């Protein structure tokens, strides 16, 4: 079973500013990748990494190697939605051989993390930022932390903005559960919402309605 755990972050003004700066830097890397996707029609994560990683590390040294990798992942997964989702107006089956449109990522779009850039230990969160690790005094229940350590991580994504606040969503897969087993452990305190089934959708995945991600603008074709 796949399920998600959402953690609302209680932040100071200084911490809000740090996360905003990280969002903006992450979006800059995504927007630097977008022309490569447009020109090459390559958005496979591994292939895109080989094409762009060295150049991106040179151009954006402040972001760090792992977050550059996460930005490549973000562009890869967003490209799959924009250019492969059957309900997307920019799906390849509609475009054919026409030039691809250019994606533009918003400054307040989602930021993807992994176990190298986000950790949970002794009930506290530690999160990568441009200014070093940000540690939250927002304790998690032992059961909540156990979910993070016991199950396969699918995604960790930061969403929100300075005005509305930020939240982390952890998408997890219980690899030990029998096929078709139901139920997910509940998490209840400290700004952590109940863990709930993810219905087979990745965090932020476009549903069958075909609505494109609101953090990406796609230029109209002439």
Helices and strands as residue ranges (DSSP letters): E 2-8, H 13-40, H 45-59, G 61-63, H 65-84, H 92-95, E 103-105, E 111-113, E 118-121, E 124-129, E 132-136, H 142-150, E 152-161, E 165-173, E 196-197, E 216-218
